């Protein structure tokens, strides 16, 4: 969801007194690494539900209160409670529930930025939530304590941004071939031929898929699907819903193909989703 649209929805809901949300765009030095940093605190009791559609955001959530209940592609169960964690990419809807006492800082990374920050093959986070101490060790636990003791959101955001900046100083660069392939898929709106990308790299499709999945967490074909879906979703919210035209513009075989992809990646038909 575009940040401006998301902000409007946040403002609408916050008016109802359910929660407060603060958002900071990162320092320009973190362009391409971090998309934004959020602070979230619920201010009213209740049982709240939210669905996030397949995206290219890798969040690091650092919680100071009650955990969230999170289900990947399904409603969360009693054992699906997560407090502080990192979440890898997931090609489907993510269902989130909270109960009126959640409070956290969330740092949203790009896939390439997450690869550098976490210093892990992102395939280790794919389709899962991994606890803070398992991805950042004692450093992560110390950061959580400092954030929890900070007097306000601005101070927390300063601490979070400084933590990311210092950690990146010692991070290995992502292989240039992977960065090039990723940028090519993004720039094409998910329409670039994977065979053509592999050929220009002098790699086989199998080698590209394996190396790419290891670094990003999903293969280039799945990345292309998510990019196309988000572009189609964005177009549907800007124009009259000409689904056949949007399908053609985004590179789907036909409107039926677009509908199937929306069901897989958002859990809903295009019409139902845009009607919200």
GIKA-V351659 format. One record per pair of residues at least 4 apart in sequence whose C-alpha atoms are under 6 Angstrom apart, sorted by the first residue. I is the first residue (numbers start at 1). J is the second residue. If there is no record, write none. Layout:
BEGIN
I_J ; I_J
END
This chain:
BEGIN
10_14 ; 14_18 ; 14_19 ; 14_20 ; 18_42 ; 18_43 ; 18_44 ; 19_41 ; 19_42 ; 19_43 ; 20_40 ; 20_41 ; 21_39 ; 21_40 ; 22_38 ; 22_39 ; 23_37 ; 23_38 ; 24_36 ; 24_37 ; 25_36 ; 26_36 ; 30_34 ; 33_109 ; 33_110 ; 33_113 ; 34_108 ; 34_109 ; 34_110 ; 35_108 ; 35_109 ; 36_108 ; 37_106 ; 37_107 ; 38_105 ; 38_106 ; 39_104 ; 39_105 ; 40_103 ; 40_104 ; 41_102 ; 41_103 ; 42_100 ; 42_101 ; 42_102 ; 44_100 ; 45_100 ; 46_99 ; 46_100 ; 47_98 ; 47_99 ; 48_97 ; 48_98 ; 49_96 ; 49_97 ; 50_96 ; 51_94 ; 51_95 ; 52_93 ; 52_94 ; 53_93 ; 53_266 ; 54_91 ; 54_92 ; 54_93 ; 54_265 ; 57_109 ; 57_110 ; 58_87 ; 58_88 ; 58_108 ; 58_109 ; 59_86 ; 59_87 ; 59_107 ; 59_108 ; 60_85 ; 60_86 ; 60_106 ; 60_107 ; 61_84 ; 61_85 ; 61_105 ; 61_106 ; 62_84 ; 62_104 ; 62_105 ; 63_83 ; 63_84 ; 63_103 ; 63_104 ; 64_103 ; 64_104 ; 65_102 ; 65_103 ; 66_101 ; 66_102 ; 67_81 ; 67_82 ; 67_83 ; 68_81 ; 68_82 ; 68_97 ; 68_98 ; 69_76 ; 69_80 ; 69_81 ; 69_96 ; 69_97 ; 70_76 ; 70_80 ; 70_95 ; 70_96 ; 71_75 ; 71_76 ; 71_94 ; 71_95 ; 72_94 ; 73_92 ; 73_93 ; 73_94 ; 75_95 ; 76_80 ; 84_132 ; 85_129 ; 85_130 ; 85_131 ; 85_132 ; 86_129 ; 86_130 ; 87_128 ; 87_129 ; 88_125 ; 88_126 ; 88_127 ; 88_128 ; 89_126 ; 90_127 ; 91_265 ; 92_264 ; 92_265 ; 92_266 ; 93_265 ; 93_266 ; 93_267 ; 109_113 ; 109_114 ; 110_114 ; 111_216 ; 114_118 ; 115_119 ; 115_122 ; 116_171 ; 117_168 ; 121_214 ; 121_215 ; 122_215 ; 122_216 ; 122_217 ; 123_214 ; 123_217 ; 126_217 ; 132_136 ; 133_137 ; 133_140 ; 136_140 ; 147_156 ; 150_156 ; 176_180 ; 183_187 ; 185_190 ; 185_192 ; 186_190 ; 188_192 ; 189_227 ; 189_228 ; 190_224 ; 190_227 ; 190_228 ; 198_203 ; 198_204 ; 198_205 ; 199_203 ; 208_212 ; 209_213 ; 209_219 ; 212_216 ; 212_219 ; 213_217 ; 213_218 ; 213_219 ; 228_250 ; 236_241 ; 243_247 ; 244_255 ; 247_252 ; 247_254 ; 247_255 ; 247_258 ; 248_252 ; 252_258 ; 253_257 ; 259_269 ; 261_265 ; 262_266 ; 262_269 ; 263_267 ; 263_268 ; 263_269 ; 268_273 ; 271_275
END
